[in-house]
Amino acid sequence: MATTAEATPKARLRELGLDREDAIAMYRNMLITRGIEERGHILFRQGKIPGSFYTGRGNEGAAVAVASATKPQDHLCPLQRDMGVHVTRGLEPWRIFAQYMGRVGGPTRGRDGNVHIGDMKLNIVGMVSHLPAMLPVAVGLALSYRIRNEADRCAFAWSGDGASARGDFHEGVNLAAVRKLPVVFIMDNNQWAYSTPGNLGYNTEHPSDRAKGYGIENVVVDGTDAMAVYEAVKAARDKAVEGGGPTVIEAVTLRMEGHAVHDDAFYVPKEDFETWAKKDPIEKMRAFLLEGGVSEDEDEEIRGGVKRFLVEQLEKAEASPEPDPSTATTGVYASPEELDNPHH
Ligand SMILES: Cc1ncc(C[n+]2csc(CCOP(=O)(O)OP(=O)(O)O)c2C)c(N)n1
């Protein structure tokens, strides 16, 4: 099929099985994601966020689009650049702010790092910090779907371009490929692994090309184009649940901030930031919606609504208390009784 990236927004949405409301919801989730992380920077400077602080600026479109192409029964294993996944899945922003600040209202109730978030009620598995440890986890989930005969269920695991150099990435991809498991691997290729550029990290044209060595397909997509990401993920998910095996989808972006707040990214050429700022995923989505008939007034209303929503959500998070120190180990270790249970 010829690429239809030039199709009108209405035709493009129709071909993806989406409608106007779906597209607006994706746009809104991108705005919420960026709004949360922008407020996070302020909270950090106010001394309210312990540790360092990580964002996914530039990756909002890809994260939201991937999550939008999943189904609620799918398990998702996102990383520190993928806040849009949590937002799209329905993790309320006040809980994310509470997590940032180590408050009781956060998903880990103040017990884990500020972006180490998960919520099993939403089928989001909290990240293991040792990159890319989530790949074997997702492959295990996909294997459990197979053993339990759970059809129409797919696991998603994210990694960075740098993380794909580690052994667990290759072990995970290989096992999933050999067993043709229902899993989709998302590679956030933001071109930098902390201060290491891609050309010092892999010797293929694209880091996802290494998937070919495991006998599976890789798809390289513009990570700033939410519709393109959605299309690629939807196809990969369909293929995976039909028994066609896993796919590695590489979403290419530029990490628009330092590795974390303690890093000013002095090593990234300034021209690259200027070039990629022009490809901002949120502006791209906005242009798509305006071209598709959303009015400037409606856009103002959406943006204003997101701002008001986040103010109220932040107030709610600030009202959440810090955990009682005497409960520090509650929910951290399994009890002997729980370990006796065969499911553990
Ligand atoms: C095994 C391991 N080594 C080092 C780190 C520290 N670390 C965290 S993120 C990161 C860079 C990863 O780069 P990439 O996978 O490209 O993701 P990005 O941060 O660029 O999104 C490093 C070195 C870690 N978390 N785990």
The ligand as an ORCA input file, in Angstrom:
! r2SCAN-3c Opt
* xyz 1 1
  C      22.471     -1.442     33.476
  C      22.439      0.046     33.626
  N      23.539      0.776     33.353
  C      23.533      2.109     33.502
  C      22.396      2.746     33.938
  C      22.370      4.269     34.094
  N      21.617      4.850     32.982
  C      20.313      5.129     33.108
  S      19.648      5.698     31.687
  C      21.135      5.567     30.876
  C      21.258      5.944     29.447
  C      20.453      5.044     28.621
  O      20.444      5.486     27.295
  P      19.276      5.088     26.331
  O      18.958      3.643     26.508
  O      19.634      5.537     24.967
  O      18.024      5.875     26.883
  P      17.843      7.460     27.062
  O      18.275      7.765     28.464
  O      18.653      8.145     26.003
  O      16.393      7.696     26.868
  C      22.115      5.100     31.732
  C      23.545      4.885     31.350
  C      21.263      1.949     34.214
  N      20.096      2.474     34.606
  N      21.307      0.620     34.037
*
